[in-house]
Amino acid sequence: MSTPSLTALTPAPGQSRGLRSITVGRADMDPQSGLLEYVVRNDAHTWIRRGGGLVGYGETARFTVTGPDRFTQAQEWWRRELAGAEVVNELGVPGSGLIAFGSFAFSKTSPHESRLIVPEVVVGCSEGRSWLTFITDDAEADLTAEAAEAALAAYLVEPDADRSPSPGDRLGPGVLSEEQYKLAVAEGVKHVQSGELSKLVLARDVVADLETPVATAQVLRELAVRYEDCWTYAVDGLIGSTPEMLIKVEDNTARARVLAGTLDRANAPEGDPDYPTRVLAGSEKQLHEHQIAIDSLTETLEPFTSSMTSHSEPFVLQLPNVWHLASDVTAQLAPDAAGEIPTSLALVQALHPTAAVCGTPTTVAGALIRELEHLQRGPYAGPVGWIDAGGNGEWGIALRGAVVETPTRVRLYAGCGIVEGSQPEAELAETWSKFRPMIQALGLAR
């Protein structure tokens, strides 16, 4: 059974704390930097892509939970909070009004606490519109634009300092050494070849030990600038920039981006623009891995939809470190038996874990992950994002990221899809290409 945090349910179990919020429009955001000018605190919650998204400060409410029904428990808590909330929202666009940032453990057996966090202040920007939200549980607090601006100003008084690399910074092995990871991949290939499963995703970790405290805000800004086509996220020490959108819900429309199939750009020949398409789209192994991932998502999403479209063939997504085979999926959501459109978090519950981060069949892959990886993934490869009062939200898969374990220790994660044609040495090299965004943002050398 899941164990919810009792402190999250104060003043009494099962009752709302009486959240109150006001959202007002703003017109002073720099069109060049967008939200990046607000990523100045190491404890900020972020969700940014191409300068837009959300940045949150402080904490007004929190819910934590572990176990297989973590998504259900989180949804029930969010509904209770909404039922007792007072919301003033002059915009009414997705991401405005009362929102919660969230991060969920990859595994239902993980001791890591999944969480929803309601910030005190949120700055948002989307499609040329920007806004400010102030959230409180103080029944006497003023819900005014002036109160919201004052709360924001208090968080911006002393920005956290940037950090310069130190000679003593070290990047070391995690739970598995490189040789041990290659052995795990070889063992995984044997299970695939035996017909137990068609795909398995195996991850590994490396640990950054720093001489001086990590400057999370600086790391996030560098990721957001360098990987502008990804979603740069930060929730409670989980940081990164993911290229994979698990699900986005905006009104009655759901969107997802599925990635599977990877090619390292560091090894690409110069003057050959067709190289990534030729290698990725011409590889039976890469196409097979991608098809498994797209089928996994569309088959699970289909019961919630009235119509769904996706690319007939994957396209090549270019990122600074790698190329991926990618497919975008768009679906119109259908009401359930009670006439309600599923929320973004309800779809997260249905979709996670996808074949892109676990394998297929899921049960077999999950058991092998626990047997071969020898590490706790925690929030790595779990859903990360946000949900608003209307059920809209954006939930990525926590990839290309890390967990800040202490002020001077950061644990990085990366994984690869293992299919019948996988080669251990190639999969190890692929993990290094996926570590690269965080290694560079931390100012480290491999």
Buried (B, 14 or more C-beta within 10 A) or exposed (E): EBEBBEEBBEEEEEEBBBBBBBBBEBEEBEEEBBBBBBBBBBBBBBBBBEBBBBBBBBBBBBBBBBBEBBBBBBBBBBEBBBEEBEBBBEBEBBBBBBBBBBBBBBBBEBEBBBBBBBBBBBBBBBEEBBBBBBBBBEEEBBBEBEBBBEBBEEBBEEBBEEBEEEEEBEBEBBBBEBEBBBBBBBBBBEBBEEEBBBBBBBBBBBBBEBEBBBBBBBBBBBBBBBBBEBBBBBBBBBBBBBBBBBBBBBEBEBBBBBBBBBBBBEEBEEEEEEBBBEBBBEBEBBBBBBBBBBBBBBEBBEEBBEEBEBEEEBBBBEBEBBBBBBBBBBBBBEEEEEEEBBBBBBBBBBBBBBBBBBBBBBEBBBEBBBEBBBBBBBBBBBBBBBBBBBBBBBBBBBBBBBBBBEEBEBBBBBBBBBBBBBBBEBBBBBBBBBBBBBBBBBBBEE
